[in-house]
Amino acid sequence: MFKLTNLKQSGFILPVLAALLLQTSLMTSCSDSKKKPESGATANKTEFKMNCVTLTKAQMQAWVDSGWTKPGSPGRIKTILLQFYSPEAAGLKSNMQLTAYPGTSVTDVKINGNTLLAIDRQCPAKTFSGRVILANNEASLDSLKLLKPDGSLRDFDFVRFIPQAYKSNAAYITFAAEIVTDGKVEATAPAGTYPCPPYCCPPDCD
């Protein structure tokens, strides 16, 4: 312990003591700053957001014009395979689109019929957190009821695919499907989409 009884003979003691006290104060402050988080700091919660996407009548008309919806044709399309897409990897957490392949089945698709679905920002984004599985999705053309018996398209504006958690396994992202005509929601496809795999149609459709 320092003795300050003879300050004249020990003039060097005060500067040394002051330096020690300053060093101790700085070390304590640094230690406290590591232990105590800043006021208002919160833990980051990782979330994934996705808006609705739309498949327009014009996009489907290209499939009709290619002869793929003609009744009785061996290559007649019966399904739409939806695949997740992002133009930039850095944007994966903020939004994604879908790219669509028409096909006779989920394993036999028309690669040259691929079309990119636009993001519909008028539809509120759906937020997902926790475990998420981004599988391909399958939509049945019959369930959408967009084709006339002769293979042509009936009147509508677009199909809106709305992201949701799959009812049989909430980790999978699937889509409800709305048919919009003259700017209004006309109908909702009862089945929506299925994650593929494991719920591909055919052969394992509910």
Wavefront OBJ file of the C-alpha trace (Angstrom):
o trace
v 0.000 0.000 0.000
v 1.288 3.465 -0.931
v 2.365 5.821 1.921
v 1.943 9.567 1.264
v 3.373 10.857 4.590
v 6.482 12.429 2.976
v 5.403 13.898 -0.345
v 8.496 16.173 -0.693
v 10.876 13.209 -0.648
v 8.603 11.071 -2.817
v 7.532 13.512 -5.526
v 7.425 10.749 -8.102
v 4.679 8.841 -6.220
v 1.740 11.046 -7.276
v 2.373 10.749 -11.033
v 2.822 6.996 -10.726
v -0.311 6.639 -8.610
v -2.310 8.763 -11.045
v -1.171 6.612 -13.967
v -2.127 3.418 -12.157
v -5.563 4.763 -11.275
v -6.168 5.859 -14.898
v -5.109 2.465 -16.257
v -7.368 0.659 -13.775
v -10.278 2.902 -14.752
v -9.793 2.221 -18.471
v -9.549 -1.539 -17.949
v -12.730 -1.534 -15.859
v -14.583 0.514 -18.468
v -13.541 -1.838 -21.266
v -14.548 -4.852 -19.228
v -17.967 -3.364 -18.481
v -18.556 -2.479 -22.116
v -18.046 -6.119 -23.089
v -20.429 -7.394 -20.445
v -23.226 -4.864 -20.903
v -24.994 -4.643 -24.279
v -25.882 -1.227 -25.620
v -29.210 0.164 -24.533
v -32.037 -0.920 -26.840
v -30.032 -3.672 -28.538
v -32.138 -6.643 -29.636
v -31.333 -10.041 -31.048
v -31.693 -10.306 -34.814
v -34.531 -12.574 -35.905
v -34.064 -14.193 -39.301
v -37.176 -14.088 -41.454
v -38.032 -14.806 -45.071
v -40.622 -12.743 -46.956
v -42.361 -13.455 -50.233
v -45.017 -11.570 -52.177
v -47.664 -13.055 -54.416
v -46.737 -13.753 -58.039
v -48.898 -13.709 -61.179
v -49.264 -15.862 -64.287
v -51.008 -13.825 -66.981
v -53.412 -14.907 -69.708
v -50.867 -13.753 -72.296
v -48.241 -16.081 -70.831
v -50.627 -19.022 -70.979
v -51.740 -18.059 -74.501
v -48.210 -18.808 -75.676
v -48.745 -22.409 -74.501
v -52.065 -22.554 -76.345
v -50.459 -21.177 -79.532
v -47.808 -23.921 -79.314
v -50.559 -26.548 -79.519
v -49.865 -27.894 -76.029
v -53.473 -27.570 -74.784
v -55.102 -29.311 -77.759
v -57.472 -32.099 -76.598
v -56.352 -35.607 -77.507
v -52.778 -34.542 -78.215
v -50.162 -36.985 -76.786
v -48.169 -33.983 -75.547
v -51.142 -32.156 -74.052
v -50.101 -30.264 -70.914
v -51.913 -31.126 -67.691
v -49.799 -29.483 -65.026
v -47.725 -26.406 -64.203
v -44.444 -26.941 -62.358
v -43.469 -23.877 -60.306
v -39.849 -23.341 -59.304
v -38.430 -20.691 -56.946
v -36.328 -17.997 -58.579
v -34.369 -14.872 -57.606
v -32.488 -12.608 -60.048
v -29.915 -11.862 -57.341
v -28.698 -14.199 -54.589
v -28.381 -11.305 -52.138
v -32.140 -10.778 -52.347
v -33.160 -14.269 -51.308
v -34.277 -13.194 -47.828
v -36.353 -10.241 -49.024
v -38.320 -11.668 -51.935
v -38.459 -14.373 -54.577
v -40.303 -15.071 -57.797
v -41.478 -18.255 -59.465
v -40.663 -19.619 -62.861
v -43.313 -21.872 -64.462
v -42.952 -24.916 -66.731
v -46.004 -26.426 -68.454
v -45.883 -30.202 -68.636
v -47.699 -33.439 -69.310
v -46.575 -34.367 -65.776
v -44.125 -33.033 -63.186
v -41.381 -35.193 -64.703
v -42.159 -34.313 -68.341
v -42.165 -30.533 -68.818
v -41.792 -28.235 -71.823
v -38.441 -26.546 -71.145
v -38.966 -24.046 -73.978
v -42.332 -23.100 -72.455
v -40.692 -21.752 -69.303
v -42.000 -18.346 -68.239
v -41.166 -16.032 -65.311
v -44.015 -14.995 -63.004
v -44.085 -11.338 -61.985
v -44.085 -10.199 -58.358
v -47.456 -8.776 -57.285
v -46.627 -6.044 -54.743
v -50.310 -5.183 -54.239
v -50.536 -8.430 -52.320
v -49.122 -8.218 -48.744
v -45.895 -10.175 -48.319
v -46.081 -13.404 -46.347
v -43.424 -13.753 -43.618
v -41.893 -17.140 -42.831
v -39.519 -17.957 -39.973
v -37.937 -21.062 -38.546
v -37.636 -24.157 -40.732
v -38.425 -23.507 -44.416
v -38.287 -25.939 -47.370
v -38.284 -24.418 -50.867
v -39.520 -27.315 -52.993
v -40.899 -27.192 -56.526
v -44.672 -26.777 -56.560
v -47.235 -28.445 -58.811
v -50.522 -26.909 -59.942
v -53.133 -28.873 -61.888
v -54.500 -27.123 -64.983
v -57.848 -28.856 -64.449
v -58.135 -27.403 -60.941
v -57.501 -23.888 -62.271
v -60.364 -24.322 -64.800
v -58.882 -21.883 -67.310
v -59.214 -24.004 -70.448
v -62.294 -24.449 -72.629
v -63.125 -27.942 -73.958
v -61.414 -27.061 -77.275
v -58.164 -26.161 -75.481
v -58.506 -22.401 -75.828
v -58.465 -20.065 -72.844
v -61.572 -18.645 -71.261
v -61.675 -14.987 -70.271
v -59.526 -13.953 -67.278
v -56.754 -11.469 -66.463
v -54.255 -13.540 -64.505
v -53.757 -16.226 -61.875
v -52.401 -14.938 -58.560
v -50.317 -17.437 -56.563
v -50.376 -16.552 -52.857
v -47.562 -17.968 -50.652
v -48.626 -19.975 -47.616
v -47.411 -22.730 -45.303
v -48.477 -26.152 -46.567
v -51.263 -27.550 -44.406
v -49.755 -31.063 -44.175
v -46.246 -29.842 -43.323
v -45.795 -26.172 -42.370
v -42.093 -26.199 -43.310
v -43.014 -26.278 -47.018
v -43.986 -23.093 -48.864
v -46.936 -23.670 -51.215
v -49.450 -21.385 -52.911
v -53.147 -20.710 -52.941
v -54.398 -19.768 -56.421
v -56.844 -16.969 -57.217
v -58.342 -16.289 -60.649
v -58.634 -12.545 -61.329
v -61.038 -11.315 -64.028
v -61.763 -7.675 -64.848
v -59.602 -6.642 -61.892
v -61.609 -8.667 -59.351
v -61.051 -12.036 -57.685
v -63.410 -14.357 -59.513
v -62.609 -17.677 -57.868
v -60.061 -19.583 -55.799
v -58.742 -22.943 -56.980
v -59.701 -25.447 -54.255
v -56.458 -27.428 -54.278
v -53.816 -24.714 -54.648
v -50.333 -26.144 -55.212
v -48.463 -29.151 -53.837
v -44.757 -29.294 -52.913
v -42.992 -31.691 -55.254
v -41.463 -33.804 -53.860
v -42.917 -35.256 -51.692
v -46.523 -34.596 -52.745
v -46.242 -34.823 -56.534
v -49.276 -35.288 -58.728
v -49.358 -37.804 -60.257
v -49.141 -40.319 -58.710
v -49.545 -39.284 -55.063
v -52.290 -36.686 -55.109
v -54.876 -36.378 -52.325
l 1 2 3 4 5 6 7 8 9 10 11 12 13 14 15 16 17 18 19 20 21 22 23 24 25 26 27 28 29 30 31 32 33 34 35 36 37 38 39 40 41 42 43 44 45 46 47 48 49 50 51 52 53 54 55 56 57 58 59 60 61 62 63 64 65 66 67 68 69 70 71 72 73 74 75 76 77 78 79 80 81 82 83 84 85 86 87 88 89 90 91 92 93 94 95 96 97 98 99 100 101 102 103 104 105 106 107 108 109 110 111 112 113 114 115 116 117 118 119 120 121 122 123 124 125 126 127 128 129 130 131 132 133 134 135 136 137 138 139 140 141 142 143 144 145 146 147 148 149 150 151 152 153 154 155 156 157 158 159 160 161 162 163 164 165 166 167 168 169 170 171 172 173 174 175 176 177 178 179 180 181 182 183 184 185 186 187 188 189 190 191 192 193 194 195 196 197 198 199 200 201 202 203 204 205 206
